[in-house]
Amino acid sequence: GHRRKNWKVRKFVLREDPAYLHYYDPAGGEEPLGAIHLRGCVVTAVEDMPDSKKYDVENILFEIITANDIHYFFQAASPAERTEWIKAIQAVSRTGK
């Protein structure tokens, strides 16, 4: 979503061994569309994003910055879900292989 001006719905699977976040087309398909290597990444809550409507994204955005300095922005369904994703990804980035 940060490279284009629209958000795409994706299904995500978090894996610890190896430490990856794979993403899939939610309409189906067994093969992932891509993967984000999480070992050594930084994940943080994002409170404000330029070019977004504040009422659409308030308290539900987070960002992953990989060890290779690639930035990914995500929108959770709720503030509680955002917190769960951040905690889970932080744990995998520290302990995953």
Residue frames as qw, qx, qy, qz and C-alpha x, y, z in Angstrom:
[[0.000, 0.880, 0.474, 0.000, 0.00, 0.00, 0.00],
 [0.310, -0.773, 0.048, 0.551, 2.86, 2.47, 0.55],
 [0.315, -0.172, 0.569, 0.740, 4.02, 2.34, -3.06],
 [0.072, -0.429, -0.661, -0.612, 0.55, 2.60, -4.49],
 [0.233, -0.208, 0.214, -0.926, -2.24, 4.80, -3.27],
 [0.788, -0.225, -0.205, -0.535, -4.52, 1.88, -2.47],
 [0.420, -0.390, 0.771, -0.279, -4.53, -0.94, 0.05],
 [0.646, 0.133, -0.667, -0.347, -4.76, -4.59, -0.98],
 [0.802, -0.375, 0.288, -0.366, -6.28, -7.28, 1.18],
 [0.512, 0.414, -0.752, 0.040, -3.87, -10.14, 1.79],
 [0.905, -0.401, -0.095, -0.108, -3.86, -13.28, 3.92],
 [0.139, 0.732, -0.606, 0.277, -0.73, -13.53, 6.09],
 [0.944, -0.245, -0.216, 0.049, 0.95, -16.54, 7.65],
 [0.137, -0.838, 0.481, -0.216, 3.62, -15.91, 10.28],
 [0.955, 0.025, -0.268, 0.125, 6.32, -18.58, 10.52],
 [0.483, -0.823, 0.295, 0.041, 9.09, -18.91, 13.08],
 [0.495, -0.424, 0.689, 0.317, 11.35, -21.47, 11.38],
 [0.447, 0.090, -0.054, 0.888, 12.33, -19.86, 9.11],
 [0.046, -0.585, -0.402, 0.703, 11.33, -16.38, 10.33],
 [0.048, 0.121, 0.536, 0.834, 9.10, -15.21, 7.50],
 [0.412, 0.460, 0.443, -0.651, 5.76, -13.51, 6.99],
 [0.185, 0.128, 0.798, 0.559, 4.29, -15.09, 3.85],
 [0.387, 0.398, 0.256, -0.792, 1.39, -13.39, 2.10],
 [0.251, 0.229, 0.897, 0.282, -1.29, -14.87, -0.12],
 [0.306, -0.182, -0.372, -0.857, -4.20, -13.79, -2.28],
 [0.394, -0.011, 0.659, -0.641, -7.26, -14.09, -0.01],
 [0.749, 0.264, -0.126, -0.594, -9.33, -15.45, -2.91],
 [0.982, -0.019, 0.184, -0.025, -7.29, -18.65, -2.83],
 [0.587, 0.673, -0.412, 0.179, -4.12, -20.13, -4.12],
 [0.902, -0.371, -0.101, 0.195, -1.64, -22.36, -2.35],
 [0.674, 0.188, -0.055, 0.712, 1.48, -20.50, -3.45],
 [0.251, -0.741, -0.237, 0.576, 2.45, -17.31, -1.58],
 [0.404, 0.889, 0.129, 0.175, 2.59, -14.07, -3.53],
 [0.344, 0.682, -0.401, 0.506, 5.68, -13.16, -1.56],
 [0.764, -0.453, -0.372, 0.269, 7.50, -13.28, 1.75],
 [0.035, -0.885, 0.249, -0.393, 9.11, -10.87, 4.19],
 [0.711, 0.041, -0.559, 0.424, 12.20, -12.09, 6.03],
 [0.443, -0.836, -0.150, -0.287, 11.73, -11.11, 9.67],
 [0.800, -0.288, -0.199, 0.486, 15.04, -12.02, 11.29],
 [0.437, -0.205, -0.057, 0.874, 16.45, -8.79, 12.73],
 [0.029, 0.597, 0.439, 0.671, 13.54, -6.65, 11.54],
 [0.007, 0.134, 0.438, -0.889, 12.01, -3.71, 13.39],
 [0.160, -0.545, -0.720, -0.398, 8.24, -3.53, 13.75],
 [0.068, -0.187, -0.399, 0.895, 6.46, -0.48, 15.13],
 [0.185, 0.732, 0.629, -0.184, 3.04, 1.07, 15.38],
 [0.219, 0.204, 0.294, 0.908, 2.41, 3.91, 12.92],
 [0.044, 0.555, 0.571, -0.603, 0.22, 6.70, 14.22],
 [0.363, 0.780, 0.091, -0.502, -0.02, 8.82, 11.10],
 [0.587, 0.069, 0.609, 0.530, 0.57, 8.21, 7.43],
 [0.140, 0.442, -0.192, -0.865, 0.65, 10.94, 4.78],
 [0.386, 0.136, -0.605, -0.683, -1.95, 10.66, 2.02],
 [0.275, -0.281, -0.919, -0.006, -4.31, 8.61, 4.16],
 [0.422, -0.595, -0.211, -0.651, -7.65, 9.54, 5.63],
 [0.047, -0.381, 0.708, -0.594, -7.12, 9.70, 9.37],
 [0.701, -0.108, 0.342, -0.617, -10.52, 8.22, 10.23],
 [0.898, 0.249, -0.286, -0.222, -9.77, 5.18, 8.04],
 [0.751, 0.286, -0.503, 0.318, -6.41, 4.27, 9.57],
 [0.242, -0.709, 0.372, -0.548, -6.30, 5.71, 13.09],
 [0.513, -0.474, 0.641, -0.318, -4.56, 3.34, 15.55],
 [0.928, 0.113, 0.330, -0.133, -4.49, 0.37, 13.17],
 [0.655, 0.693, -0.289, 0.079, -1.32, 0.86, 11.08],
 [0.680, -0.594, 0.366, 0.227, 2.06, -0.76, 11.67],
 [0.497, 0.772, -0.386, -0.087, 5.35, -0.95, 9.80],
 [0.908, -0.222, 0.239, 0.262, 7.98, -3.61, 9.33],
 [0.257, 0.863, -0.424, -0.092, 11.51, -2.51, 8.42],
 [0.988, 0.052, -0.079, 0.126, 13.61, -5.46, 7.35],
 [0.673, -0.506, 0.232, 0.487, 17.32, -5.92, 8.03],
 [0.510, 0.218, 0.452, 0.699, 17.82, -4.84, 4.38],
 [0.005, 0.355, 0.136, -0.925, 16.00, -1.53, 5.10],
 [0.177, -0.291, -0.687, -0.642, 12.86, -2.39, 3.14],
 [0.260, 0.070, 0.466, -0.843, 9.74, -0.74, 4.59],
 [0.236, -0.337, -0.833, -0.369, 6.34, -2.47, 4.57],
 [0.309, -0.093, 0.314, -0.893, 3.16, -0.86, 5.87],
 [0.226, -0.280, -0.927, -0.106, 0.19, -2.86, 7.15],
 [0.432, -0.279, 0.064, -0.855, -3.33, -2.04, 8.23],
 [0.036, -0.099, -0.958, 0.268, -4.88, -4.25, 10.92],
 [0.254, -0.547, -0.689, -0.402, -8.60, -4.70, 11.46],
 [0.472, -0.836, -0.226, -0.167, -8.54, -3.13, 14.94],
 [0.044, -0.813, 0.475, -0.334, -6.13, -1.58, 17.45],
 [0.764, -0.390, 0.485, -0.172, -6.13, -4.84, 19.45],
 [0.928, 0.302, 0.176, 0.131, -5.26, -6.87, 16.35],
 [0.400, 0.817, -0.288, 0.298, -2.45, -4.43, 15.52],
 [0.378, -0.701, 0.537, -0.278, -0.97, -4.98, 18.99],
 [0.908, -0.096, 0.403, -0.059, -1.18, -8.76, 18.60],
 [0.802, 0.558, 0.000, 0.213, 0.58, -8.67, 15.21],
 [0.139, 0.850, -0.399, 0.314, 3.33, -6.38, 16.50],
 [0.594, -0.551, 0.546, -0.215, 4.03, -8.59, 19.52],
 [0.937, 0.112, 0.331, 0.017, 4.03, -11.78, 17.43],
 [0.673, 0.686, -0.095, 0.262, 6.33, -10.35, 14.74],
 [0.099, -0.832, 0.465, -0.286, 8.71, -8.90, 17.35],
 [0.774, -0.367, 0.503, -0.117, 9.00, -12.32, 19.00],
 [0.904, 0.327, 0.232, 0.150, 9.72, -14.07, 15.70],
 [0.421, 0.843, -0.216, 0.256, 12.25, -11.43, 14.66],
 [0.284, -0.741, 0.555, -0.249, 14.24, -12.12, 17.86],
 [0.637, -0.285, 0.702, -0.143, 13.91, -15.90, 18.15],
 [0.862, 0.442, 0.173, -0.176, 13.14, -17.12, 14.63],
 [0.654, -0.267, 0.520, 0.479, 15.71, -18.71, 12.38]]
